[in-house]
Structure formats: structure tokens, C-alpha cells
Amino acid sequence: MSNIEHGLKVLRNNVKHAPTSAGVYRMISKTGEVLYVGKAKNIKKRIVWYTKFEKLPTRLKRMVALVDKMEFIIAQNEAAALLIENELIKRFSPKFNILLKDDKSFPYLTIDEKEDFPALKKYRGKKEKNVRYFGPFADAGAVNQVMDMVQKVFLLRSCKDSVFNGRTRPCLLYQIKRCSAPCVRKISRAAYHQSVQNMIAFLSGKDVRLKEELSQKMLEASNNLRFEEALVLREKIKALSTVQGGGNVSYGALKSVDVVALYRENNLASIEVFVYRNGQNYGNAVYFPKQVDDASDDEILEAFISEFYASRAAPKEIYVSEPLINAPFLQNALQTKILTFKRGEKAELVEAAKKNAKAALERKMSESANIAQNLSKMAEVFGLSRLPQRIEIYDNSHNQGSYAIGAMVVATPSGFDKKAYRTFNIKQTENTNDDFAMMKEVLRRRFAHLSDENKPDVVLLDGGQGQLNAVLEALKDIDLSGISIIAMSKGIERNAGKEFYHQRGKESFELPYRSGLAFYLQTLRDEAHRFAIGTHRKKRAKSIYKSGLDDVEGIGAKRKKNLLMFFGSVDEIKAASIENLQKAEGISKKTAEKVYKYFHK
């Protein structure tokens, strides 16, 4: 019996036992590998479709030939099936599923109206109750732009509470008319809350009169020769126009819409998503689904929408570039409408998104061609056994030994794999000024978790021969077959492009100045350096805001805030008696004794 006949026999046998309800099914090989995860409103009918072998695309024909077993999960409804499918796809990464690698959440703007002087904040993550959210925004650039414009108009604070509570005079944002300085009561609580309500109404698309009112005030100020005031009002009107999409009237009817457009070329695909909320363009993002091969456009878009919205709140409407066969299933699961258009303004929006998807794919194909060329040259120059599929680049960062961290970034033929990036807090190295010892610790800890799945072809170190020797010493008990370790150091002139490269058993050498490979390796090194420095700064900044009260047992955020508000600083709290500590709100005698004993051990 051929593999195809065996696979079809397995499918037909499973049709007899498959449930007729909504749920998820798994195709499994003889080795136990999950080949495919799918969802269906009626699992039995869906399995019957796979038995019509001649009608299947080539990719699924290959899958059927490998099937040895099937498993089913019955779900309560389409929405539950969608979530289960997404969870299993993430867990198993099946080779015949179309995969969306980038599942980063979208950012929002938030404001907590319960606060005395609420701050406008950027937020990414799960939503909390009783907090107002605006968005989602397709990328950080879009949320930053809207936040910047909203600050110009409504003058809301954006500082952290710890900074706000400690201010004694207005900051620079007040001087440049980006904040009303509620920290030092330059504005009353009632007036500030009115600005908050105006901002909420505007971003919710409910206040259409605001620009007209500002225009009238600008005209009055100009007529009364208050030109500076008129200029400020003019800038606010321009800012509002920018947030509203530059006056594009076609956005006005888009209250809660995502536009999703697909473009394909050479067995590659890109999908562009534009986000519109309350008549405003909240930016766009591009995605490159994996394993598309000979899948139909309909299948790619359906897989994308399933994965994309399984972890995101779907809008009320999704405009797509291709009709979806399983649109009814997705609409029930996501509680949305999935629409296509042949003509009109909405069709033009979809076409514009498709043009963006095309441009993004062409850029990626160009970049990939350059990367492939550089990897080929790299294999030749450094004597690699094959074209590298995973390059790990390492760098350290510290401030005179403080807040020391090690960083690892990962490059592949598709570019940087940011999900694979790792940081290492230096724990075992006593002298954190010793870069060699730090790098040894980082590599030992990384290679303690080496597996076939995460084994690198190349390890690139930011350092010279000494760094290379230190790492080889640290890994002397590790099987490094198939792994090339390369150190990259600046030359005598310390100019980019004139680096020296070091490998075990070879003399150090330079690459031709400004060659493509030299520039590519610099890019890898610079990305590791950027990531290491950024992580180090975050760690240092976090320690700056860490209070001396953080380690006192029984002192949570509220009591800590009450103590700091009452005494003004940790030093004053240290100097306070038990009796004085009890004067702060919410501090009992028992808690006061704990605080006192902590500082007077």
C-alpha cells in the first residue's frame, strides 16, 4: 500500500468516528509529529473534504501521504474552536499550517478617570477594568503620533505618578505648552477633568464641534491682536486634523474597521493591516505568513485572520481583499462582519492596503536576496560547512560593573528573529568589570540549554582574540561540532569597516573595506550592541525608581505611597519614630514597628 493510499484510508476510517459538531482536528504522522491543526463547524464534513484527493492542492496532498492518525477536540462553539486551534498551532508549529510568526499585541492609549489628575499613557497587554482605552494602534509610531498631537491640544500630563507627586515646579512640557502642569496646580482639578472629558469625546469620535470652537477662538484672538494665542490655537487645529486622518472624509464612516489585504509573489505572501477607529487612521502593519507555498489566497487570508484575531479583539467590520469561503464560521467566532468590495471608496481603501502589501513584499524580497548573498559569502570566507541558518551574536553591557547584563540576538536568512533574543543578568561573575568572565558566564548558561532546535551555526562575539579564548575555555566540555565561533574586534584605527576577525586555529584577518559582508557583520554586531545597551538602561532605570521601602514586609504599593506622600522621602521615613510613622494614613502600630525595625536593624 502506498503512502497516499494509507493516508486516505486513515482519513476515511476517521470520517466514521468524527464528530459532527464544531471543534478542532489534528493530523498526526507515524512519528507522532503534528502535521496540521484545523478547525471546522462540522468536523466530519471537513474530514470528508480531505478524502477528495485530486481536488487538494499539492501541499495538502503531501500532508495526506504522511497522515497516520487523527485526534479531535469538540468545542462549545466557533469562538472556542478558534482559540483552541490557535493554542495548538502555537504549541506544535505544524509544518503544513500557514503560520503567523509575529503575534505582538497592539498598543493602546489609556487614561484612568478615577485619578485626581489622570495621566495619558501608552499601554500594551491585557485590558483592565475601569480604565478607558483608545485604539488599538497598528504600531508604536502611530500611538506616539496620536499621543503627541493629543498632548498639544488637551495639555494632559504623561509623566509617571512618582515624578508627578515629587514635582515642586513645572517641567519643560509646561514651558513648551504640552502640559497644563497639574503637578503644581497650575490648573484646577475641575478644569483638568474637563480637558480629560474633551479628549475622551474627541478620540471616541463624538465631539465634532471642537475644531469649529478652536477656529472661532483663533479668529477672535487674531482680531484682538493676541497673535501668540492665535498661533497656539492654530497649532492645535493642525494637530486635530492630523489625528483625524488629514481631513480624509472617507475615514469618517469607519467607526471600527480593519482593512486586511493580501499580496503574493514567488510563493511568498505579505498581508497589510490598516486600523481605523472612530473615523481616524490608527496606522498600519505588515505581516509575512510562513509556509504559504501553493495555498490559495482564500486559505492564506483565513489562516491569517484566525491566528491574528485569536489574541486580539476583532473590530466590528473586517474588509478583506479576497472573498473567504469560511467567512460565516469566522464571523460567528469573532462576532464581526467580513466584507469584500468591488467598487467605491471602501474598495479603494482595500486596494491601497494591497499596494502597501506589494511594496512591503518587494522590499523584503530585496533584503532577503542581499542576506542570502552575504550568508553565502560568509560560509566561503569563514569556512563554514553550510549556509548558516542561525547566527547568535553576543555582547555585554554594564556601568562600571553595575547593572551588568549579557545579550544575545539571533539572525536568520529571513532577518533578525526578535522572539529568540535573550538577556542574561550576570549572577555568577564576581568582578563585573571583567568582560571576559561575563562572556564566559553568558555562553555557559546559554549552551547549558543547547538542543537540536536551537543549535546555532555561528556564534559571533563582540570582542577580540581574548574574548574568543575565554569562550572556548568556557565551552571546552561542550560538543561544538557544526558550530563556528567567531570574534569580531575593532582594528587599530577603530573604524567601522576595518574590523579584525578571529577564529580558532586561524590567523586574524580583515575583510575588504566597505564590502557587503563587512557591512552585514557590522549590522549584526550593532544590533547586539543596541539590544544590550537598551536592556542595560532599562535595568538601571528600574533600579532608580526602586524605593527603599520595596523590601519591607507588609508594605504594598498603597502604604508605600501614603508614607512617601506624608514624609516626602525615604530618608525622612528612616529618621521617623514609630509614633510619627503611625501618623501616615493606613499605617498601624504593627506596620510602623516593621518599618522602623527594617531601617534600624
ZAMARGU-4260 file (C-alpha; in steps of 0.2 Angstrom, whole numbers, plus 5000, padded with zeros to 4 digits):
<rodrens>
0) 5000/5000/5000 | 5007/5017/4995 | 5008/5031/5007 | 4994/5041/4999 | 4983/5025/5000
5) 4987/5023/5018 | 4984/5041/5022 | 4967/5041/5013 | 4962/5025/5022 | 4966/5034/5039
10) 4955/5048/5034 | 4941/5038/5028 | 4941/5027/5044 | 4941/5043/5055 | 4926/5050/5045
15) 4916/5036/5053 | 4920/5042/5071 | 4922/5061/5068 | 4910/5072/5077 | 4898/5082/5068
20) 4899/5097/5079 | 4911/5112/5080 | 4929/5109/5085 | 4947/5106/5081 | 4956/5091/5072
25) 4974/5086/5071 | 4983/5076/5058 | 4997/5066/5065 | 5012/5056/5057 | 5019/5039/5061
30) 5032/5048/5072 | 5020/5057/5082 | 5023/5074/5073 | 5008/5085/5072 | 5007/5089/5053
35) 4991/5100/5053 | 4979/5108/5065 | 4962/5114/5058 | 4945/5120/5064 | 4928/5117/5057
40) 4910/5120/5061 | 4906/5102/5057 | 4922/5091/5059 | 4915/5076/5050 | 4911/5086/5034
45) 4928/5094/5034 | 4937/5077/5035 | 4927/5071/5020 | 4934/5086/5010 | 4952/5079/5013
50) 4947/5062/5006 | 4944/5071/4988 | 4962/5069/4985 | 4963/5075/4967 | 4955/5092/4972
55) 4968/5095/4985 | 4982/5107/4982 | 5000/5100/4981 | 5004/5105/4999 | 4989/5096/5006
60) 4992/5080/4995 | 5009/5079/5003 | 5001/5080/5020 | 4988/5066/5017 | 5003/5055/5012
65) 5010/5057/5029 | 4994/5055/5040 | 4994/5040/5051 | 4982/5046/5065 | 4969/5059/5069
70) 4963/5067/5085 | 4948/5078/5088 | 4943/5091/5101 | 4925/5096/5102 | 4922/5114/5106
75) 4907/5123/5113 | 4906/5135/5098 | 4916/5143/5084 | 4924/5155/5095 | 4931/5141/5107
80) 4936/5131/5092 | 4946/5146/5085 | 4955/5149/5102 | 4959/5130/5104 | 4966/5130/5086
85) 4977/5145/5089 | 4984/5137/5105 | 4988/5121/5097 | 4996/5129/5082 | 5007/5140/5093
90) 5012/5124/5103 | 5016/5112/5089 | 5020/5124/5074 | 5014/5111/5061 | 5023/5110/5045
95) 5008/5111/5034 | 4999/5125/5043 | 5001/5143/5037 | 5010/5151/5052 | 5009/5169/5058
100) 5026/5171/5067 | 5023/5189/5074 | 5009/5189/5087 | 5015/5205/5096 | 5000/5214/5104
105) 4994/5231/5098 | 4997/5246/5109 | 4984/5257/5116 | 4982/5274/5124 | 4974/5273/5141
110) 4968/5285/5155 | 4961/5281/5172 | 4947/5294/5175 | 4946/5290/5194 | 4963/5298/5197
115) 4963/5316/5203 | 4974/5321/5188 | 4974/5306/5176 | 4989/5304/5165 | 4988/5299/5147
120) 4998/5283/5145 | 5004/5271/5132 | 4999/5253/5136 | 5002/5236/5128 | 4994/5220/5136
125) 4978/5213/5143 | 4964/5226/5147 | 4960/5231/5165 | 4943/5235/5171 | 4938/5253/5174
130) 4952/5260/5163 | 4947/5270/5147 | 4956/5263/5131 | 4959/5271/5114 | 4965/5261/5100
135) 4971/5248/5095 | 4986/5257/5086 | 4994/5247/5072 | 5012/5251/5078 | 5022/5261/5091
140) 5024/5275/5078 | 5005/5278/5076 | 5002/5278/5095 | 5016/5290/5098 | 5010/5302/5084
145) 4992/5302/5091 | 4999/5305/5109 | 5010/5319/5104 | 4995/5328/5095 | 4983/5325/5109
150) 4995/5332/5121 | 4997/5348/5111 | 4978/5351/5111 | 4972/5345/5128 | 4988/5348/5139
155) 4986/5331/5149 | 5001/5325/5159 | 5010/5310/5153 | 5023/5308/5167 | 5024/5294/5180
160) 5015/5295/5196 | 5031/5295/5206 | 5038/5310/5196 | 5021/5319/5197 | 5020/5318/5216
165) 5038/5324/5218 | 5037/5340/5207 | 5039/5357/5215 | 5039/5367/5199 | 5033/5364/5181
170) 5043/5354/5169 | 5049/5358/5152 | 5032/5351/5144 | 5023/5365/5153 | 5035/5378/5146
175) 5033/5371/5128 | 5014/5371/5130 | 5012/5352/5130 | 5005/5350/5148 | 4995/5361/5160
180) 5006/5357/5175 | 4993/5349/5186 | 5008/5344/5197 | 5010/5361/5204 | 4991/5366/5202
185) 4993/5377/5188 | 4976/5371/5183 | 4961/5366/5194 | 4955/5348/5196 | 4938/5353/5188
190) 4946/5361/5173 | 4958/5347/5171 | 4944/5334/5171 | 4935/5344/5158 | 4950/5343/5147
195) 4950/5324/5150 | 4932/5323/5145 | 4935/5333/5129 | 4950/5322/5125 | 4939/5306/5128
200) 4925/5313/5117 | 4937/5318/5103 | 4946/5301/5102 | 4929/5292/5103 | 4923/5302/5088
205) 4909/5310/5097 | 4915/5329/5098 | 4914/5336/5080 | 4912/5354/5086 | 4930/5355/5094
210) 4939/5361/5078 | 4925/5374/5075 | 4926/5381/5093 | 4945/5382/5091 | 4944/5391/5074
215) 4932/5403/5082 | 4943/5407/5097 | 4958/5409/5085 | 4949/5421/5074 | 4944/5431/5090
220) 4962/5431/5096 | 4968/5437/5080 | 4955/5451/5078 | 4960/5457/5096 | 4979/5456/5091
225) 4983/5442/5103 | 4994/5434/5089 | 5003/5422/5101 | 4987/5415/5107 | 4980/5413/5089
230) 4996/5404/5084 | 4994/5391/5098 | 4976/5389/5093 | 4981/5386/5075 | 4994/5373/5080
235) 4980/5364/5090 | 4969/5364/5075 | 4983/5357/5064 | 4986/5343/5077 | 4967/5338/5077
240) 4967/5337/5058 | 4982/5326/5059 | 4974/5314/5071 | 4958/5314/5061 | 4967/5307/5046
245) 4972/5323/5037 | 4954/5328/5033 | 4951/5312/5023 | 4932/5312/5023 | 4932/5293/5018
250) 4938/5289/5035 | 4923/5297/5043 | 4911/5282/5042 | 4924/5269/5048 | 4920/5268/5066
255) 4928/5251/5070 | 4936/5243/5054 | 4952/5234/5050 | 4957/5233/5031 | 4966/5216/5028
260) 4974/5214/5011 | 4985/5200/5003 | 4999/5201/4990 | 5008/5186/4983 | 5023/5183/4973
265) 5035/5169/4970 | 5027/5158/4983 | 5029/5172/4996 | 5015/5182/5004 | 5013/5198/5013
270) 4997/5204/5022 | 4995/5223/5026 | 4983/5228/5040 | 4976/5246/5042 | 4967/5250/5058
275) 4953/5263/5058 | 4943/5268/5073 | 4930/5282/5075 | 4934/5290/5059 | 4953/5290/5062
280) 4968/5281/5054 | 4977/5272/5068 | 4991/5266/5057 | 4996/5250/5048 | 5007/5235/5050
285) 5013/5221/5038 | 5015/5203/5041 | 5023/5189/5032 | 5015/5172/5035 | 5025/5156/5033
290) 5023/5140/5024 | 5011/5148/5011 | 5018/5138/4996 | 5004/5133/4985 | 4990/5138/4997
295) 4975/5148/4989 | 4973/5166/4993 | 4957/5162/5002 | 4966/5149/5013 | 4980/5161/5017
300) 4969/5175/5022 | 4958/5164/5033 | 4973/5157/5042 | 4979/5174/5045 | 4963/5181/5052
305) 4961/5165/5063 | 4978/5167/5071 | 4978/5186/5071 | 4961/5189/5080 | 4963/5174/5091
310) 4974/5185/5103 | 4966/5202/5098 | 4949/5210/5099 | 4941/5210/5082 | 4933/5226/5076
315) 4915/5227/5071 | 4920/5225/5052 | 4935/5217/5043 | 4937/5222/5025 | 4947/5209/5015
320) 4955/5209/4998 | 4948/5191/4994 | 4932/5183/4997 | 4933/5169/5011 | 4924/5153/5009
325) 4923/5150/5028 | 4918/5168/5031 | 4902/5163/5041 | 4912/5152/5053 | 4925/5167/5056
330) 4911/5179/5058 | 4902/5169/5071 | 4918/5165/5080 | 4924/5183/5080 | 4907/5192/5081
335) 4912/5203/5067 | 4907/5206/5048 | 4920/5201/5035 | 4916/5210/5019 | 4923/5212/5001
340) 4920/5227/4989 | 4922/5228/4970 | 4920/5247/4968 | 4918/5263/4979 | 4928/5271/4992
345) 4929/5255/5003 | 4936/5246/4988 | 4949/5259/4986 | 4954/5258/5004 | 4957/5239/5001
350) 4967/5242/4985 | 4978/5255/4994 | 4981/5242/5008 | 4986/5229/4994 | 4998/5241/4986
355) 5006/5243/5003 | 5007/5224/5005 | 5015/5223/4987 | 5028/5236/4992 | 5032/5228/5008
360) 5035/5211/5000 | 5046/5218/4986 | 5057/5226/5000 | 5058/5210/5010 | 5062/5200/4994
365) 5076/5213/4990 | 5083/5212/5008 | 5082/5193/5008 | 5092/5192/4992 | 5105/5203/5000
370) 5106/5192/5016 | 5107/5176/5005 | 5121/5183/4996 | 5130/5188/5012 | 5127/5172/5020
375) 5135/5163/5005 | 5150/5174/5006 | 5151/5171/5025 | 5151/5152/5023 | 5165/5154/5010
380) 5176/5166/5020 | 5175/5158/5037 | 5175/5140/5030 | 5158/5135/5036 | 5151/5118/5032
385) 5134/5125/5026 | 5125/5141/5023 | 5121/5147/5041 | 5103/5146/5046 | 5105/5153/5064
390) 5118/5166/5069 | 5119/5171/5088 | 5128/5187/5092 | 5133/5191/5110 | 5138/5207/5118
395) 5139/5213/5137 | 5134/5230/5144 | 5137/5237/5162 | 5140/5254/5170 | 5157/5252/5179
400) 5152/5235/5184 | 5134/5240/5189 | 5118/5233/5182 | 5128/5220/5171 | 5119/5211/5158
405) 5124/5199/5143 | 5113/5200/5127 | 5110/5188/5113 | 5102/5192/5097 | 5098/5180/5083
410) 5099/5182/5064 | 5092/5170/5051 | 5091/5170/5032 | 5074/5179/5035 | 5082/5193/5045
415) 5083/5196/5064 | 5072/5184/5074 | 5067/5195/5089 | 5057/5182/5098 | 5073/5172/5100
420) 5083/5187/5108 | 5088/5183/5126 | 5096/5193/5140 | 5106/5187/5155 | 5108/5195/5171
425) 5125/5192/5177 | 5124/5182/5193 | 5140/5171/5194 | 5154/5183/5190 | 5161/5192/5205
430) 5170/5205/5195 | 5158/5213/5183 | 5171/5224/5176 | 5179/5208/5168 | 5171/5207/5151
435) 5179/5190/5148 | 5172/5182/5164 | 5155/5190/5160 | 5155/5182/5142 | 5161/5165/5149
440) 5146/5165/5161 | 5133/5170/5147 | 5139/5157/5135 | 5140/5143/5148 | 5122/5147/5153
445) 5116/5148/5135 | 5124/5132/5130 | 5118/5123/5145 | 5101/5124/5136 | 5108/5118/5119
450) 5096/5107/5109 | 5094/5102/5090 | 5080/5115/5088 | 5091/5130/5094 | 5108/5125/5089
455) 5117/5139/5081 | 5128/5138/5065 | 5138/5153/5070 | 5142/5162/5087 | 5148/5179/5084
460) 5156/5188/5098 | 5159/5207/5100 | 5177/5206/5105 | 5195/5200/5100 | 5206/5185/5102
465) 5205/5186/5121 | 5186/5185/5121 | 5187/5171/5109 | 5199/5161/5120 | 5188/5164/5135
470) 5173/5157/5127 | 5182/5142/5120 | 5188/5139/5138 | 5171/5141/5145 | 5164/5128/5132
475) 5178/5116/5132 | 5166/5102/5138 | 5153/5106/5125 | 5151/5097/5109 | 5154/5111/5097
480) 5154/5101/5081 | 5145/5111/5067 | 5146/5127/5077 | 5159/5140/5071 | 5164/5153/5085
485) 5170/5170/5078 | 5176/5185/5087 | 5175/5202/5079 | 5186/5216/5086 | 5189/5234/5080
490) 5205/5237/5071 | 5219/5249/5076 | 5210/5264/5069 | 5194/5258/5077 | 5184/5262/5061
495) 5169/5253/5056 | 5173/5243/5041 | 5191/5239/5047 | 5187/5226/5060 | 5198/5210/5063
500) 5190/5193/5063 | 5197/5179/5074 | 5194/5160/5073 | 5202/5145/5082 | 5217/5139/5073
505) 5217/5153/5060 | 5227/5169/5059 | 5216/5185/5062 | 5211/5194/5046 | 5202/5209/5039
510) 5188/5209/5026 | 5189/5221/5011 | 5184/5239/5017 | 5166/5243/5015 | 5162/5226/5007
515) 5145/5219/5008 | 5149/5205/5020 | 5159/5218/5031 | 5144/5229/5032 | 5132/5214/5035
520) 5143/5208/5050 | 5143/5226/5057 | 5124/5226/5056 | 5124/5210/5066 | 5136/5217/5079
525) 5127/5234/5080 | 5110/5225/5083 | 5118/5215/5098 | 5126/5231/5105 | 5109/5241/5103
530) 5100/5227/5112 | 5112/5225/5126 | 5113/5244/5129 | 5094/5246/5129 | 5092/5231/5141
535) 5105/5238/5152 | 5097/5256/5153 | 5080/5248/5157 | 5088/5239/5171 | 5097/5254/5178
540) 5081/5265/5176 | 5071/5252/5185 | 5083/5252/5200 | 5082/5271/5200 | 5064/5271/5203
545) 5065/5257/5216 | 5061/5263/5233 | 5070/5258/5249 | 5053/5253/5255 | 5051/5239/5242
550) 5059/5225/5253 | 5049/5229/5269 | 5037/5215/5273 | 5019/5221/5273 | 5022/5237/5263
555) 5012/5236/5247 | 5010/5250/5234 | 4996/5259/5243 | 5005/5260/5260 | 5022/5265/5252
560) 5013/5279/5243 | 5005/5285/5259 | 5022/5285/5268 | 5031/5294/5254 | 5017/5307/5252
565) 5017/5310/5271 | 5036/5311/5274 | 5042/5316/5257 | 5057/5304/5255 | 5064/5288/5261
570) 5077/5297/5271 | 5063/5305/5281 | 5055/5289/5284 | 5071/5281/5290 | 5073/5295/5303
575) 5055/5294/5309 | 5050/5287/5326 | 5037/5273/5327 | 5024/5286/5334 | 5027/5298/5319
580) 5026/5283/5307 | 5008/5280/5313 | 5003/5297/5308 | 5003/5292/5289 | 4987/5286/5283
585) 4984/5267/5284 | 4999/5264/5295 | 4995/5254/5310 | 5007/5252/5325 | 5011/5235/5320
590) 5016/5241/5302 | 5025/5256/5309 | 5036/5244/5320 | 5040/5233/5305 | 5046/5249/5295
595) 5056/5255/5310 | 5064/5239/5313 | 5069/5237/5295 | 5078/5253/5295 | 5086/5251/5312
600) 5092/5233/5312
</rodrens>
